[in-house]
Amino acid sequence: MAKTVAVLIAEVIAREGGYVNHPNDRGGPTRFGVTMATARAHGYAGDMQALPREKAAEIYRSTYWELPRLDQVAPLYPTVAAELFDTAVNMGPATASKFLQRSLSLLNRGAVDYPDIAVDGLIGKGTIAALTAYRNKRGGEGELVLLKALEACQAARYLDIAEGKPSQEAFLYGWLHDRIGQAV
């Protein structure tokens, strides 16, 4: 059964935990996984240690579910939407959307099944049309294959981050443990 966005948000908040201010975390102080910059952009001016859970949930819903249009992905492939949501939270909505677009274009058998789409980080009509065509061609089995492609993109990005900035190696084990293979 597909998870609701409320359940996905609750899982992310539980996974991210409470207040953290790790010296190597490029996001700075966070609470429930919400960075100070993101909280400020959403009007929260208080101490990050006191960020209300409800505010974090509101930010997750608006910025990481609705803005990237994952509500349009979920009816087609709910597990893919869940994976994209988690990736959006951890890497940004544009990155998650690009992973989907890149994967769809590479899974279309050289544009035989449907045309390539722009990898612009914005899920719009073209991306949804490609996802619909992919689903029509590949059915339910296609969700698992697409999920594998998305997780491969995500894992490769984590490795690149840690390789490019050794201070981020402190987080690599947790990223791979907590974020790869969790959506199924």
N, C-alpha and C positions, 0 to 999 in steps of 0.2 A: 504494500500500500504506500502511496506517495506521502511524503511528509509535507505538512503545511509550512508556510513561511514562518509562522510563529514557533513551530517546533525547531526549524532550522536555526532561527535566531537564538532560541534557548540553548541549543547545542553549541553554537559558536561562543556564546557568553560563558557557558560552563567550561569549554575548552580553553578559552583565553584567560579565565580566572579573574581575580580582583586587580588591585593596583600593583603595577610593576614600573620600575624606573631603572632598567638595566643599563649600565654605562655603555654597552656596545649596541644598544637598540637605536637605530637611526630615527625611529619614531618618537623617541623621548618618553616622557611619562605617559602611561596608558592605564586605563581602567576598563575592564571587560573587553580589552582589545582595541578600544577606541583611543586614538592618539589625541594629544592635546590640540594639535592643529585642526584635526577633524571636529573635535568637540567645539572649538572656538568658531569654526566655520558654520556650525549649526546653532550658534547663539549661546552656548554654555560658557559662562565667564568664571565659574567657581573653581575651587581647588579640585584637581583631577582625582584626588583620593576620595572625594565626595560625589563624584559623578553618579547620578541616580541610574539604576538599572533600566528604568523606563526610558530615560533619555538615550541610553545606549541602544536599546531595542528600536526606538524611533529612528535613530541614525542608520542602523543596519537595514531597516525596512526601506527607508527612502533612498539612501545612497547606494546600497549594495544589492537591492532586489528590484525596486521599482525603476530607478534611473537607468540601469543597464537593460531594462525590459526582460528580466528573467521570468516575470509573470507571463510573458508570451512564449517562452521556451518550455515552461513547466507542463502545459497541457500536452505537448508533443513528446517530451522525454523528461519526466520528473527527476530522475537520478542525475541526468546531465545538468538540469537547472540547479540541483543541490550542490553539485560539484563546482559549477560556475560561481555560485554564491560564495562558497568557501574560498575559492580562488580570488574572487573580487575583494573579499574582506582582507585577505592576506597580501595580495599583490596589486590591488586596485581594479575597479570595474573595467577600465579600458583594456588592461592586460588580459583579464578573463575573457572579454569579448573577442579580442584578437586571437586567443587560443582557439576559440570556437570557429571563428571565420577561417583561420589557417587550416584547421583540421577538416572542415567541410570542403574547402577547395581541394585539399589533397586526397580526400576520399571520394571524389566525383569521377574517378577513372578517366582523367584527362578531359574533363568537361563533357563526357558522354552522358552521364546521368542527369546533370544540371550544370548551368554555367558557373565558372569561377566567380567568387565574390570578392569585393574589396576588403582588405584587412585594415580597417580604419578604426577599430575599437568601438564602433557604434552599432548595436544590434538594431537594425531597421527592417524594412520590408524585404530587402534583398537577402539578408541573413535568415529571416524567418522562412522565406520562400525556399531557400537552399536547404534549410533544416527539414522543412515539410517534404521536399522532393527526396531527400536522403531517407527520411522515415518511410515514405511510400515505397522506395526501392528496397530498403534493408529491413524494415519492420522492427520488431522488438529486439532481435539479435543485434541490430545496428546500434542500439543504445549502449550496449556493453562495449562494442568496438570504439564508438565515439568517446566513451568515457575513458578507455585506455589511451586514446590519442591525447585527450585533454590532460590526463595525469602525466603522460610522457612529457608534454610541453612544460607542465608545472615542475616536475622533477628536474628537468634539464635547466630550467631557470634558477631553481634553488642551488644547483651545483655551480652554475655560472656566477651567481651572487657570491657564494662562499669562496670560489676560486679567485674572483676579481677583487674581493675585499676580505682578507683573512680574518678581520675582527668579526665577520658574520659567521665564521665557522662555529662559533659558540651556539648558534641556533640551528645548524644544519640537521643534526640528529632529530631534534624535536619537529622540525618542519617535515622531514621525511616520515617520521613515526606517526605524527598526528594528522597529516594532511594528504598523504598518498595512500590510496586504497581504502579510504574511510567512507566514501559515498555509497558503496555497494551494500 
